[in-house]
Amino acid sequence: MYKIFIASCAALLIGGGIASANGPLTKPVTAVIHGTANPAPNGDVDTDGQCNVAAWVDHCSAASACQCFAVSPATAGGAGTISNFFITVDSGINPATEPPPNGDGPNPKCNLFTGVFTLSKTKSSGTSTTTVNLIGTTCKHVVGISVNQPQGTDKNDILSGGWGVSDSPTPSPDVSGWGTFTGQVVNNNNGGGNVPVSLRLAGMVTK
């Protein structure tokens, strides 16, 4: 069972933009995220274990193959406040289907996950609200493989994937954006809650 996700965004750095004289402004963006994740409350979990809070995360490849994780609200390091953060991990999707020969080696595993969160920021001109979708993989990272320990130690999970601004609900004010992310989950408590996670997002935003 995989342990995922996030609670606080440490920084948001915005570079120079490209725009026409009267058109929208497009800027590169990066965000560094640190935090923890816990299993979601039962009311936020659908039939097969997936999150039911948004269509983007409400799907599962097989019966009882998914798990939903909730992320506590957090301040996004000057970029705003993160809320309604949920992750569906689908253990039914794993491209590494061949086990190690004779069982002498780590069991391979990469799973699909989807996520969604709301980013809000209040200024003197009003409050902006943007929903961000995530899609990626969480792959087991094993260290310490030896003759005496052929399975090694599942030290952490490596995260990678893409993000994009959702059209549902419509961003207010209007904004679009997309990009990629990398990160890791530290497997330090054998499947319990409060699992440390870090992510780095990079991409483009047009306002």
Secondary structure as UniProt FT lines:
FT   STRAND          8..14
FT   STRAND          18..19
FT   STRAND          25..39
FT   HELIX           42..44
FT   TURN            47..48
FT   TURN            55..57
FT   TURN            63..64
FT   STRAND          66..71
FT   STRAND          74..75
FT   TURN            77..78
FT   STRAND          81..90
FT   TURN            91..92
FT   HELIX           101..103
FT   STRAND          110..123
FT   TURN            124..125
FT   STRAND          126..143
FT   TURN            150..151
FT   STRAND          153..165
FT   STRAND          176..186
FT   TURN            190..191
FT   STRAND          195..206
//
